Amino acid sequence: MSGVVEAENVSQRYGRRLVINELSLTVPEGITVLLGPNGAGKTTLLEMIATLRMPANGSLSVLGLNVIRRADLLQIRRRTGFLPQFFGFPAGFTTLEFLEYCGWLKKVPSGDLATAATRAAELVHLTSVADRPLRSLSGGMRRRVGIAQALVHEPDLVILDEPAVGLDPQQRMQFRATVRDLASQRSFLISTHLVEDVEHLAAQVIVLAEGRVAFHGTPNELTVLGRADAPGDSPLERGYSTVLEKMGAGG
């Protein structure tokens, strides 16, 4: 099975610590949610897919392109959008100015920048603050700006690391609705600690534990793995806990 991401025996280290351990997976088209405890390697994996880090070992392709090949690397960066877990911004820019700048970085034609920025702001319900400086926005609004910059150039693959951090319940519902609406046009790979995002978003779920794939399948398939006495307030949470226990990983 081919997918938007193909990894085979990929490893990554921080110093002597092995963070990603000979990981192999295929991320299909559509919405895939990445779950795992702190330290499981989720952010490191997303950074490699976004080409911010190169694999130490193994092979990794994104959208059928090899991350190691320089000509492919430039195409990957133009065809993907990425929201890191910790999102920085130039405080003096307004929302639209920042989105236009991000579009320019992603090679959106200069004549289309204003339209692209406006459209991205609309997608995440930021039209009312389009002309406000980023420094004046709340944490939740800034997070939505981060989501918008990942969408501004209409990428084929959107990679979001903990996108719901700082969003209130209504904003999280709006975010999930936006992703569902856009999923017919592009694929999403989303890292989260919120199991409810899996329930309401994911066609596929990948559970990482200690740098390895502990589970890859549908939310229903994860649910049926759950023991009745496993920790969790829902069948899906109990499935997740059961998978981690089998891997010897903590929550």
C-alpha positions, 0 to 999 in steps of 0.5 A: 500500500502506498501513502503520503508518507512512507518510512522504512527502518527510520531511526533518529537520535538525540546524542546517545538517546534513540528517539525513533527506533527502526520505525516503519509505517505508511500514512495513507491519504485522508486524516491520520492522528498520531497518539503517544505518551510524552517522549514517544517520538511524535514531534521528532517523527513529524519534524522528519516528515516536515524535513526539519530533521533528516533520518539518521538511518532508513528511508523516508519519502513524503508525497512520493519524494525522497527527503534525502534528495535535494531536488525532492526536498524543495518540492516537499517543502512547497507541497506540505504545511507544518505547524510545530508544537511551539510556534513563534511569530514576528509580534509586529506583523498583523495576522494578514501580513504574517499569512502573506509572508508565510505564503511568500515563503511557500512560493505563492505568486505575489499577485495571489498572496492577499487572496491566499492570506484572506482565505486562510484567515477565514478557514480558521475564523480569524477574519475579525482580527485580520488587521490586528498585530499578532502580539495583541492576540490571545494564545488561542488566536495565535494558535489558530494563526499557526494553523492558518499559516500551514494552510495558506499555500494549499498544501497536499499534506498538512502536518500539525503538532498539537494544534489544539493546544490553547484552543477552547472547546468551541475553537476545537470543534471549529478546528475539527470541522475545518479539517473534515471539510478540507480532507477531501482536498488534502491529507492531514497528519495530526499529533495530539494528546486528546483522544477525542480528536481521534474519535471525531477526526481520524480515519487512521490512528497511529500510536507511538511508544518508545520510538516504535509503532505500537498500533496502526489502524482505525479508531474502531480497531483500537477500541476493540483492543481495550480491556474492560479494566484498562485506564480510561473514561471511554472505550477508545481511551481503554484501547489506547491504554491497553496498547501502551501497557503491552509495549511497557510504555507509560501515559 
